[in-house]
Amino acid sequence: MINYKQFEVWFLTGSQDLYGEETLRQVDAHSREISQYYNDSPAISVKVVFKPIVKSSDEIFATIQDANNASNCIGIVAWMHTFSPAKMWIRGLNALQKPLLHLHTQYNRDIPWSEIDMDFMNLNQSAHGDREFGFIMTRMRMNRKVVVGHWKSAHTLGELDQWTRVAVAKHDMNGAKFARFGDNMRQVAVTDGDKVAAEMAFGFSVNTYAVGDLVAVINAVHDSEIDRLTEEYEDTYSLVASLRKGGERNASLRDAAQIELGMRQFLESGGFKGYTNTFEDLHGMKQLPGIASQRLMASGYGYAGEGDWKTAAMVRALKVMGSGLNGGTSFMEDYTYHFNPDNNLVLGAHMLEICPSIAAEKPSAQIHPLGIGGKDDPVRLVFNAAAGPAINVSLIDLGNRFRLLVNEVEAVKVDHDLPKLPVARVLWKPAPSLQTACAAWIYAGGAHHTAYSQNLNTDYMEMFAEMLGVEMVVIDKDTQLRQFKNELRWSDGYFGK
């Protein structure tokens, strides 16, 4: 979905003139070697670009200004090879507009016991040079990611790549456009919110477009395009007999394909990265988009139902972060509970729109009545989601701030047939238990819609929240309600209730 190699992080090393030309030459050589190693490593998704070592306030400021102005630079990795007096970083850090990762490493992995002397110590001073750098960022109240370890270690590579993925998602969100076809589902609170505040906080814009304008694009789709797409449906999914060519419901499949083609054309021509719609505003459409929204999500678009633009934006962000990783991300909703005392579970689903990127098996394309919307029966993909660890993420508007809420879950295999539930679905156990997780979610004001991801974890969300300066609340195996409620009170105090 995303070509990560179009993006760069700049590798910036701090030092000073105190140590002389020979030491600076070695610092430069080591920095080049490390940045080249990262750039060549298949473990790092983006390009890593070496920048000359910086030794003064002017050099630091100039490099950071260049990074700010470089459209393909999504962040800076900073390392203090020697001691780099932090007062000379203040002007540059004040100007920095990109995410920063502080790499606390050193060139040598091991102490050369029999060879070590003061020249070696002067050269390899990261142990206290990075502390000086860390202090000034703490003093300036700067959000950043700190990674500690030898630069070649798998742990360091993994943390660095996680951060680059989150930085790409932040970059992608800044300036992103989301289309809202129709308005919010009537009388619903949590899916609505302050779009101006969201654009200030995250950089994406949300604007409403008349369903009639979308329908005009749908109606202009040529039959030859519909023929091609319905053949793709037959090749990709298990179509029920009634939808196949010559079947009694084949016309509905063609209608669904026409809707997908029109929506895709509208989104592509407008440069949108996601959208939302509502079943209460389908004027001129033959059926509620089911397979269309599922496949558009699988292509990388953010989506959420019922006017929920915040969740649509988060689905897009998580898809960008997880691009190329095993598993998928989908719009999701907690639908109903299994309160068996021996096996508490949540059944997640939606009317139609769950992304096939999370499917455990080949989806089946089916057609069934839908009790709301007042339109023709919609075509949809039906499947069970894959088992394994996942997260549910909700972005909510509290009026004075946004809160990012995360619940760690474990999806389980669906062992029962669900012949009368023709929707895509997932079963999961929320951590630490259904009772605690649901109570904590409700105390935190979490939405009934979420972005559900199989290939990301809480660490990604923590970095995302810190990059954007957004409050984050986590429900995991260690959550205890008394402490959790205190954390919410502390957040109210910090942000101003």
KETI-572845 format. One record per residue (C-alpha): residue number from 1; residue in three letters; chain; x, y, z. Coordinates in steps of 0.1 Angstrom, whole numbers, plus 2048, in hexadecimal, padded with zeros to 3 digits. Layout:
! residues N
seq, type, mol, xx, yy, zz
NUM, ALA, A, X, Y, Z .
...
This chain:
! residues 497
seq, type, mol, xx, yy, zz
1, MET, A, 800, 800, 800 .
2, ILE, A, 81B, 819, 80A .
3, ASN, A, 83D, 81C, 7F9 .
4, TYR, A, 852, 822, 818 .
5, LYS, A, 872, 827, 804 .
6, GLN, A, 865, 849, 7F8 .
7, PHE, A, 86A, 856, 81C .
8, GLU, A, 88A, 85F, 82E .
9, VAL, A, 896, 863, 852 .
10, TRP, A, 8B5, 877, 856 .
11, PHE, A, 8D1, 86A, 86C .
12, LEU, A, 8E0, 886, 87F .
13, THR, A, 8FE, 883, 896 .
14, GLY, A, 909, 89D, 8B0 .
15, SER, A, 92C, 8A5, 8BA .
16, GLN, A, 941, 8C5, 8C0 .
17, ASP, A, 962, 8D4, 8B4 .
18, LEU, A, 973, 8CD, 8D6 .
19, TYR, A, 981, 8AB, 8CC .
20, GLY, A, 996, 8B4, 8AD .
21, GLU, A, 995, 8A8, 889 .
22, GLU, A, 99F, 884, 88E .
23, THR, A, 983, 87D, 8A7 .
24, LEU, A, 96A, 88F, 891 .
25, ARG, A, 975, 87B, 873 .
26, GLN, A, 96E, 85B, 886 .
27, VAL, A, 94C, 868, 891 .
28, ASP, A, 944, 870, 86D .
29, ALA, A, 94F, 84D, 861 .
30, HIS, A, 93B, 83B, 87D .
31, SER, A, 91C, 850, 876 .
32, ARG, A, 91E, 848, 851 .
33, GLU, A, 922, 823, 858 .
34, ILE, A, 904, 822, 86F .
35, SER, A, 8ED, 835, 858 .
36, GLN, A, 8F7, 820, 83A .
37, TYR, A, 8F1, 800, 84E .
38, TYR, A, 8CE, 80C, 856 .
39, ASN, A, 8C7, 817, 833 .
40, ASP, A, 8D2, 7F5, 825 .
41, SER, A, 8C0, 7E1, 840 .
42, PRO, A, 8A0, 7CF, 835 .
43, ALA, A, 894, 7D4, 859 .
44, ILE, A, 891, 7FA, 853 .
45, SER, A, 874, 803, 83D .
46, VAL, A, 87E, 826, 833 .
47, LYS, A, 89E, 836, 825 .
48, VAL, A, 8B7, 841, 83F .
49, VAL, A, 8CC, 85F, 833 .
50, PHE, A, 8ED, 869, 843 .
51, LYS, A, 8F1, 88D, 84B .
52, PRO, A, 913, 89D, 853 .
53, ILE, A, 91B, 89F, 878 .
54, VAL, A, 90F, 8BF, 88A .
55, LYS, A, 927, 8D1, 8A1 .
56, SER, A, 916, 8F3, 8A7 .
57, SER, A, 8F5, 904, 8AB .
58, ASP, A, 8F6, 912, 888 .
59, GLU, A, 8FC, 8F0, 878 .
60, ILE, A, 8E1, 8DF, 88D .
61, PHE, A, 8C8, 8FA, 885 .
62, ALA, A, 8D0, 8F9, 85F .
63, THR, A, 8CC, 8D3, 85E .
64, ILE, A, 8AC, 8D3, 871 .
65, GLN, A, 89D, 8EE, 85B .
66, ASP, A, 8A7, 8DA, 83C .
67, ALA, A, 895, 8BC, 84B .
68, ASN, A, 876, 8D1, 851 .
69, ASN, A, 876, 8DB, 82D .
70, ALA, A, 87D, 8B9, 81E .
71, SER, A, 85B, 8AB, 814 .
72, ASN, A, 867, 887, 814 .
73, CYS, A, 879, 88A, 836 .
74, ILE, A, 862, 87B, 851 .
75, GLY, A, 878, 87E, 86F .
76, ILE, A, 89B, 881, 87E .
77, VAL, A, 8B0, 867, 890 .
78, ALA, A, 8C8, 878, 8A7 .
79, TRP, A, 8E7, 869, 8B8 .
80, MET, A, 902, 87A, 8CD .
81, HIS, A, 922, 866, 8C4 .
82, THR, A, 936, 87D, 8DB .
83, PHE, A, 92C, 898, 8F4 .
84, SER, A, 917, 8B2, 8E1 .
85, PRO, A, 90F, 8D0, 8F8 .
86, ALA, A, 8E9, 8D2, 8F8 .
87, LYS, A, 8E5, 8F8, 8FA .
88, MET, A, 8F0, 8F8, 8D5 .
89, TRP, A, 8D2, 8E2, 8CD .
90, ILE, A, 8B7, 8F9, 8DB .
91, ARG, A, 8B2, 90E, 8BC .
92, GLY, A, 8B0, 8F1, 8A5 .
93, LEU, A, 899, 8DC, 8BB .
94, ASN, A, 882, 8FA, 8BF .
95, ALA, A, 87F, 8FB, 899 .
96, LEU, A, 87A, 8D6, 894 .
97, GLN, A, 859, 8CC, 884 .
98, LYS, A, 860, 8A7, 87E .
99, PRO, A, 860, 88A, 896 .
100, LEU, A, 881, 882, 8A7 .
101, LEU, A, 88F, 861, 8B3 .
102, HIS, A, 8AC, 863, 8CB .
103, LEU, A, 8C3, 845, 8C5 .
104, HIS, A, 8D7, 83D, 8E4 .
105, THR, A, 8F2, 826, 8D7 .
106, GLN, A, 918, 825, 8D2 .
107, TYR, A, 92D, 81A, 8B5 .
108, ASN, A, 93F, 7FE, 8C7 .
109, ARG, A, 92A, 7E2, 8D6 .
110, ASP, A, 944, 7D6, 8EF .
111, ILE, A, 95E, 7E8, 905 .
112, PRO, A, 980, 7E0, 8F6 .
113, TRP, A, 98E, 7D7, 918 .
114, SER, A, 9B3, 7D4, 910 .
115, GLU, A, 9B3, 7F2, 8F8 .
116, ILE, A, 99D, 80C, 908 .
117, ASP, A, 9AD, 82E, 90F .
118, MET, A, 9A2, 852, 912 .
119, ASP, A, 9A2, 857, 8ED .
120, PHE, A, 989, 83B, 8EA .
121, MET, A, 975, 84A, 906 .
122, ASN, A, 974, 86D, 8F6 .
123, LEU, A, 968, 85E, 8D6 .
124, ASN, A, 94D, 847, 8E4 .
125, GLN, A, 93A, 85E, 8FC .
126, SER, A, 916, 855, 8F3 .
127, ALA, A, 910, 849, 917 .
128, HIS, A, 911, 86D, 923 .
129, GLY, A, 90E, 881, 902 .
130, ASP, A, 8EB, 873, 8FD .
131, ARG, A, 8E2, 87C, 921 .
132, GLU, A, 8EA, 8A0, 91A .
133, PHE, A, 8D5, 89F, 8FA .
134, GLY, A, 8B9, 88D, 90D .
135, PHE, A, 8B9, 8A8, 928 .
136, ILE, A, 8B3, 8C5, 911 .
137, MET, A, 896, 8B3, 900 .
138, THR, A, 886, 8AC, 922 .
139, ARG, A, 88D, 8D0, 92C .
140, MET, A, 87B, 8DB, 90D .
141, ARG, A, 85E, 8C3, 913 .
142, MET, A, 864, 8B2, 8F1 .
143, ASN, A, 852, 892, 8E7 .
144, ARG, A, 86B, 87A, 8D8 .
145, LYS, A, 872, 854, 8D6 .
146, VAL, A, 891, 847, 8E8 .
147, VAL, A, 8A1, 827, 8DC .
148, VAL, A, 8BD, 817, 8F0 .
149, GLY, A, 8D4, 7FC, 8E4 .
150, HIS, A, 8F0, 7F3, 8CC .
151, TRP, A, 8E9, 800, 8A9 .
152, LYS, A, 8EB, 7DD, 899 .
153, SER, A, 8D4, 7CB, 8B2 .
154, ALA, A, 8B3, 7BD, 8A7 .
155, HIS, A, 8A2, 7D0, 8C3 .
156, THR, A, 8B0, 7F2, 8B7 .
157, LEU, A, 8A7, 7EA, 893 .
158, GLY, A, 884, 7E0, 89D .
159, GLU, A, 87D, 7FF, 8B2 .
160, LEU, A, 88B, 815, 897 .
161, ASP, A, 875, 806, 87C .
162, GLN, A, 856, 809, 892 .
163, TRP, A, 85D, 82E, 897 .
164, THR, A, 863, 834, 872 .
165, ARG, A, 841, 823, 86A .
166, VAL, A, 82F, 83A, 883 .
167, ALA, A, 842, 858, 875 .
168, VAL, A, 836, 84F, 852 .
169, ALA, A, 812, 84C, 85F .
170, LYS, A, 815, 86F, 86F .
171, HIS, A, 823, 87C, 84E .
172, ASP, A, 807, 86C, 83B .
173, MET, A, 7EC, 87A, 852 .
174, ASN, A, 7F9, 89E, 84F .
175, GLY, A, 7E6, 8AD, 832 .
176, ALA, A, 7D1, 88E, 82D .
177, LYS, A, 7AD, 893, 821 .
178, PHE, A, 78F, 87E, 82C .
179, ALA, A, 76E, 87F, 81B .
180, ARG, A, 74E, 87E, 82F .
181, PHE, A, 731, 873, 819 .
182, GLY, A, 713, 881, 82B .
183, ASP, A, 715, 88B, 850 .
184, ASN, A, 718, 879, 871 .
185, MET, A, 6FF, 85E, 87A .
186, ARG, A, 6E2, 872, 88A .
187, GLN, A, 6E4, 878, 8B0 .
188, VAL, A, 704, 864, 8B4 .
189, ALA, A, 71E, 875, 8CA .
190, VAL, A, 73F, 863, 8C9 .
191, THR, A, 743, 861, 8A3 .
192, ASP, A, 73F, 886, 8A0 .
193, GLY, A, 759, 8A0, 8AC .
194, ASP, A, 76D, 8BF, 8A5 .
195, LYS, A, 77C, 8BD, 882 .
196, VAL, A, 78F, 8DE, 886 .
197, ALA, A, 7A0, 8D2, 8A6 .
198, ALA, A, 7A8, 8B1, 894 .
199, GLU, A, 7B9, 8C3, 877 .
200, MET, A, 7CD, 8D8, 890 .
201, ALA, A, 7D8, 8B9, 8A4 .
202, PHE, A, 7DE, 8A0, 888 .
203, GLY, A, 7DF, 8B3, 867 .
204, PHE, A, 7C3, 8A1, 855 .
205, SER, A, 7A4, 8B2, 848 .
206, VAL, A, 780, 8A4, 846 .
207, ASN, A, 767, 8B3, 82F .
208, THR, A, 744, 8A9, 825 .
209, TYR, A, 73A, 89F, 802 .
210, ALA, A, 717, 89B, 7F5 .
211, VAL, A, 70D, 877, 7EF .
212, GLY, A, 6FE, 884, 7CE .
213, ASP, A, 720, 88E, 7C2 .
214, LEU, A, 72D, 86B, 7C9 .
215, VAL, A, 70F, 85B, 7B8 .
216, ALA, A, 717, 870, 799 .
217, VAL, A, 739, 860, 797 .
218, ILE, A, 72B, 83D, 79E .
219, ASN, A, 712, 841, 782 .
220, ALA, A, 72D, 84B, 769 .
221, VAL, A, 73F, 829, 76D .
222, HIS, A, 741, 816, 74C .
223, ASP, A, 734, 7F3, 748 .
224, SER, A, 756, 7E7, 73D .
225, GLU, A, 765, 7F1, 75E .
226, ILE, A, 749, 7DF, 771 .
227, ASP, A, 750, 7C0, 75C .
228, ARG, A, 775, 7C1, 766 .
229, LEU, A, 76E, 7C6, 78B .
230, THR, A, 753, 7AB, 78D .
231, GLU, A, 76C, 792, 77D .
232, GLU, A, 785, 79D, 798 .
233, TYR, A, 76C, 795, 7B3 .
234, GLU, A, 767, 772, 7A4 .
235, ASP, A, 78C, 76C, 7A3 .
236, THR, A, 793, 77A, 7C6 .
237, TYR, A, 776, 76E, 7DB .
238, SER, A, 75F, 751, 7DF .
239, LEU, A, 73F, 75F, 7CF .
240, VAL, A, 71E, 74F, 7D9 .
241, ALA, A, 70C, 741, 7BB .
242, SER, A, 6F2, 75C, 7B9 .
243, LEU, A, 70C, 777, 7B3 .
244, ARG, A, 71E, 765, 797 .
245, LYS, A, 719, 76D, 773 .
246, GLY, A, 6F7, 761, 76A .
247, GLY, A, 6EC, 75F, 78E .
248, GLU, A, 6CC, 76F, 79A .
249, ARG, A, 6DE, 78A, 7AF .
250, ASN, A, 6FB, 791, 796 .
251, ALA, A, 6EC, 7B3, 790 .
252, SER, A, 6F2, 7BC, 7B5 .
253, LEU, A, 716, 7B2, 7B1 .
254, ARG, A, 719, 7C9, 793 .
255, ASP, A, 709, 7E5, 7A7 .
256, ALA, A, 722, 7DF, 7C4 .
257, ALA, A, 73F, 7E0, 7AB .
258, GLN, A, 732, 800, 79C .
259, ILE, A, 730, 810, 7BF .
260, GLU, A, 754, 805, 7C6 .
261, LEU, A, 761, 813, 7A5 .
262, GLY, A, 74F, 834, 7AA .
263, MET, A, 75B, 838, 7CE .
264, ARG, A, 77F, 82F, 7C5 .
265, GLN, A, 77E, 848, 7A8 .
266, PHE, A, 770, 863, 7BF .
267, LEU, A, 78B, 85D, 7DA .
268, GLU, A, 7A7, 85B, 7C1 .
269, SER, A, 79E, 87A, 7AE .
270, GLY, A, 79A, 88E, 7CF .
271, GLY, A, 7BA, 881, 7DE .
272, PHE, A, 7A8, 873, 7FC .
273, LYS, A, 7B8, 85A, 814 .
274, GLY, A, 798, 84F, 824 .
275, TYR, A, 773, 855, 828 .
276, THR, A, 754, 84E, 83C .
277, ASN, A, 730, 84A, 833 .
278, THR, A, 70F, 843, 845 .
279, PHE, A, 6F1, 82C, 83D .
280, GLU, A, 6DA, 84A, 844 .
281, ASP, A, 6E6, 85C, 825 .
282, LEU, A, 6E6, 846, 806 .
283, HIS, A, 6D2, 85C, 7EF .
284, GLY, A, 6D6, 84F, 7CC .
285, MET, A, 6EA, 830, 7D5 .
286, LYS, A, 6DC, 80D, 7CE .
287, GLN, A, 6EB, 7FC, 7EC .
288, LEU, A, 701, 805, 80A .
289, PRO, A, 725, 801, 801 .
290, GLY, A, 730, 7E0, 80F .
291, ILE, A, 74A, 7CE, 7FA .
292, ALA, A, 755, 7F1, 7ED .
293, SER, A, 75F, 7FD, 810 .
294, GLN, A, 76F, 7DC, 818 .
295, ARG, A, 785, 7DC, 7F9 .
296, LEU, A, 78D, 801, 7FC .
297, MET, A, 79A, 7FB, 81F .
298, ALA, A, 7AE, 7DE, 812 .
299, SER, A, 7BE, 7F7, 7F9 .
300, GLY, A, 7C9, 80D, 816 .
301, TYR, A, 7AD, 826, 81A .
302, GLY, A, 7A1, 82F, 83D .
303, TYR, A, 77D, 828, 843 .
304, ALA, A, 763, 829, 85E .
305, GLY, A, 73D, 828, 85D .
306, GLU, A, 722, 83F, 869 .
307, GLY, A, 736, 85F, 863 .
308, ASP, A, 752, 855, 87B .
309, TRP, A, 76F, 869, 86B .
310, LYS, A, 786, 865, 889 .
311, THR, A, 786, 83F, 886 .
312, ALA, A, 78A, 841, 860 .
313, ALA, A, 7A9, 856, 866 .
314, MET, A, 7B7, 83D, 87F .
315, VAL, A, 7B0, 820, 868 .
316, ARG, A, 7C5, 831, 84D .
317, ALA, A, 7E1, 839, 866 .
318, LEU, A, 7E3, 815, 872 .
319, LYS, A, 7E3, 808, 84E .
320, VAL, A, 800, 81F, 846 .
321, MET, A, 814, 813, 865 .
322, GLY, A, 80D, 7EF, 85E .
323, SER, A, 812, 7F0, 838 .
324, GLY, A, 826, 7D1, 82D .
325, LEU, A, 824, 7C0, 84F .
326, ASN, A, 811, 79F, 855 .
327, GLY, A, 7ED, 7A4, 85D .
328, GLY, A, 7D5, 7C0, 857 .
329, THR, A, 7C1, 7DD, 865 .
330, SER, A, 79B, 7E3, 863 .
331, PHE, A, 77F, 7F9, 86E .
332, MET, A, 76F, 7E6, 88B .
333, GLU, A, 752, 7E7, 8A4 .
334, ASP, A, 74C, 7D5, 8C5 .
335, TYR, A, 72B, 7C5, 8BD .
336, THR, A, 721, 7AC, 8D7 .
337, TYR, A, 72F, 798, 8F4 .
338, HIS, A, 733, 773, 8FD .
339, PHE, A, 72F, 773, 923 .
340, ASN, A, 738, 74F, 928 .
341, PRO, A, 749, 74F, 94A .
342, ASP, A, 764, 738, 93D .
343, ASN, A, 76B, 74A, 91D .
344, ASN, A, 761, 76F, 91B .
345, LEU, A, 763, 77C, 8F7 .
346, VAL, A, 75A, 79A, 8E2 .
347, LEU, A, 74B, 796, 8BF .
348, GLY, A, 758, 7B2, 8A9 .
349, ALA, A, 746, 7B9, 888 .
350, HIS, A, 733, 7D4, 875 .
351, MET, A, 715, 7D4, 85E .
352, LEU, A, 72C, 7CE, 840 .
353, GLU, A, 74D, 7E1, 841 .
354, ILE, A, 769, 7CC, 84F .
355, CYS, A, 78A, 7CB, 83C .
356, PRO, A, 794, 7AA, 82C .
357, SER, A, 7B8, 7B1, 835 .
358, ILE, A, 7B1, 7A1, 857 .
359, ALA, A, 7A0, 782, 848 .
360, ALA, A, 7AB, 75F, 853 .
361, GLU, A, 79E, 74F, 833 .
362, LYS, A, 792, 758, 810 .
363, PRO, A, 774, 76F, 814 .
364, SER, A, 753, 765, 806 .
365, ALA, A, 73F, 77F, 7F2 .
366, GLN, A, 71B, 77D, 7FC .
367, ILE, A, 6FB, 791, 7FA .
368, HIS, A, 6E1, 794, 816 .
369, PRO, A, 6C6, 7AC, 822 .
370, LEU, A, 6D0, 7C9, 838 .
371, GLY, A, 6B6, 7D6, 850 .
372, ILE, A, 6C1, 7FA, 84F .
373, GLY, A, 6C7, 813, 833 .
374, GLY, A, 6A9, 80B, 81E .
375, LYS, A, 6BC, 801, 800 .
376, ASP, A, 6C2, 7E1, 7EB .
377, ASP, A, 6D3, 7C4, 7FC .
378, PRO, A, 6F8, 7CB, 7FD .
379, VAL, A, 715, 7B5, 7F2 .
380, ARG, A, 72F, 7AF, 80D .
381, LEU, A, 74E, 799, 814 .
382, VAL, A, 748, 780, 830 .
383, PHE, A, 765, 770, 844 .
384, ASN, A, 774, 769, 866 .
385, ALA, A, 792, 77D, 871 .
386, ALA, A, 7B3, 76D, 879 .
387, ALA, A, 7BC, 764, 89C .
388, GLY, A, 7D9, 774, 8AF .
389, PRO, A, 7E2, 794, 8C2 .
390, ALA, A, 7D3, 7B5, 8B7 .
391, ILE, A, 7CA, 7D7, 8C4 .
392, ASN, A, 7AA, 7EC, 8C3 .
393, VAL, A, 7B0, 811, 8C0 .
394, SER, A, 798, 82D, 8C5 .
395, LEU, A, 79E, 852, 8BF .
396, ILE, A, 785, 867, 8D3 .
397, ASP, A, 77E, 88C, 8D6 .
398, LEU, A, 77A, 897, 8FA .
399, GLY, A, 774, 8BC, 8F1 .
400, ASN, A, 794, 8CA, 8FF .
401, ARG, A, 7AB, 8AF, 8F0 .
402, PHE, A, 7AC, 88E, 8DD .
403, ARG, A, 7B1, 86D, 8EF .
404, LEU, A, 7C1, 84E, 8DF .
405, LEU, A, 7B3, 82F, 8F0 .
406, VAL, A, 7C3, 80D, 8EA .
407, ASN, A, 7B8, 7EA, 8F6 .
408, GLU, A, 7CE, 7CC, 8F0 .
409, VAL, A, 7BA, 7AD, 8E6 .
410, GLU, A, 7BF, 789, 8DB .
411, ALA, A, 7AA, 77E, 8BE .
412, VAL, A, 79F, 75A, 8BF .
413, LYS, A, 795, 742, 8A4 .
414, VAL, A, 76F, 742, 89C .
415, ASP, A, 766, 71E, 8A3 .
416, HIS, A, 741, 721, 89E .
417, ASP, A, 72D, 724, 87E .
418, LEU, A, 719, 745, 87B .
419, PRO, A, 701, 73D, 85F .
420, LYS, A, 6EA, 759, 867 .
421, LEU, A, 704, 774, 86C .
422, PRO, A, 710, 77C, 849 .
423, VAL, A, 72B, 796, 852 .
424, ALA, A, 750, 796, 857 .
425, ARG, A, 759, 791, 87C .
426, VAL, A, 774, 78C, 895 .
427, LEU, A, 773, 77D, 8B8 .
428, TRP, A, 78B, 78A, 8D3 .
429, LYS, A, 794, 789, 8F7 .
430, PRO, A, 79C, 7AC, 904 .
431, ALA, A, 7B8, 7B1, 91D .
432, PRO, A, 7B8, 7AE, 93A .
433, SER, A, 794, 7A0, 93B .
434, LEU, A, 774, 7A9, 92A .
435, GLN, A, 766, 7B8, 94A .
436, THR, A, 784, 7CE, 951 .
437, ALA, A, 78B, 7D8, 92D .
438, CYS, A, 767, 7E2, 926 .
439, ALA, A, 764, 7F6, 946 .
440, ALA, A, 785, 808, 93F .
441, TRP, A, 77A, 80F, 91B .
442, ILE, A, 75A, 81E, 927 .
443, TYR, A, 76B, 832, 942 .
444, ALA, A, 783, 840, 928 .
445, GLY, A, 767, 84A, 911 .
446, GLY, A, 772, 832, 8F5 .
447, ALA, A, 75D, 831, 8D5 .
448, HIS, A, 749, 813, 8C9 .
449, HIS, A, 75D, 815, 8A9 .
450, THR, A, 782, 80C, 8A8 .
451, ALA, A, 79F, 806, 891 .
452, TYR, A, 7A8, 7E1, 896 .
453, SER, A, 7CC, 7D7, 88D .
454, GLN, A, 7DD, 7B5, 88C .
455, ASN, A, 7FF, 7C1, 882 .
456, LEU, A, 805, 7DD, 89A .
457, ASN, A, 809, 7DF, 8C0 .
458, THR, A, 806, 7F9, 8DC .
459, ASP, A, 829, 805, 8D7 .
460, TYR, A, 820, 813, 8B5 .
461, MET, A, 802, 825, 8C4 .
462, GLU, A, 818, 833, 8E0 .
463, MET, A, 830, 842, 8C7 .
464, PHE, A, 814, 850, 8B2 .
465, ALA, A, 804, 861, 8D0 .
466, GLU, A, 825, 870, 8DB .
467, MET, A, 82E, 87C, 8B8 .
468, LEU, A, 80C, 88F, 8B6 .
469, GLY, A, 80B, 89A, 8DA .
470, VAL, A, 7EA, 887, 8E0 .
471, GLU, A, 7DF, 876, 901 .
472, MET, A, 7E0, 850, 900 .
473, VAL, A, 7CF, 837, 917 .
474, VAL, A, 7D7, 812, 916 .
475, ILE, A, 7C3, 7F4, 922 .
476, ASP, A, 7D9, 7D6, 924 .
477, LYS, A, 7E1, 7B7, 93A .
478, ASP, A, 7EC, 7CD, 957 .
479, THR, A, 7CE, 7E4, 957 .
480, GLN, A, 7BC, 7E8, 979 .
481, LEU, A, 79D, 7FD, 97A .
482, ARG, A, 7A6, 811, 999 .
483, GLN, A, 7C8, 81B, 98B .
484, PHE, A, 7B9, 820, 968 .
485, LYS, A, 79F, 839, 976 .
486, ASN, A, 7BA, 84C, 987 .
487, GLU, A, 7CE, 84E, 967 .
488, LEU, A, 7AF, 85E, 956 .
489, ARG, A, 7AD, 877, 972 .
490, TRP, A, 7D2, 87F, 96F .
491, SER, A, 7CD, 884, 94A .
492, ASP, A, 7B0, 89C, 951 .
493, GLY, A, 7C7, 8AF, 968 .
494, TYR, A, 7E4, 8B0, 950 .
495, PHE, A, 7CF, 8BB, 931 .
496, GLY, A, 7B5, 8D0, 944 .
497, LYS, A, 794, 8BE, 948 .
